[in-house]
C-alpha cells in the first residue's frame, strides 16, 4: 500500500527560476522512487508513476495512488519555499522521505 511523505526545502532562486531548474534536476531523484514528471503548472510540478513493462505493474502503482506534487512559493526572507508532497509504495518511502535525496540535486536547504 502507498504511504504519504512530505519534505520542505528552500532555494535561493525566485519561484519561476526554481521551478525551471527543478523540472530537470528532479528527473533522476523522482525516477529512483518510481515517478516521472507529467505536468508543469503555474508554481507546481506533478509526478506520476513512470511507464514500465509490464503495464499492469504501472497500472497497479497508479491505482494505489502513487504520485508527487512539488510546489514553489515565495519565501518570507527571499528565495523560494519548495514543498514536496507525495505518496509512494512502501519500498520507496524511506528514500522519498529523506530530505537529502531532494535537496542535493536542487542545491536547496532543508527546512526543519
PyMOL commands that set and color helices and strands:
alter all, ss='L'
color gray80, all
select helices_A, chain A and resi 15-32+55-63+90-97+99-106
alter helices_A, ss='H'
color red, helices_A
select strands_A, chain A and resi 2-11+35-41+44-49+67-74+80-89+109-110
alter strands_A, ss='S'
color yellow, strands_A
deselect
rebuild
show_as cartoon
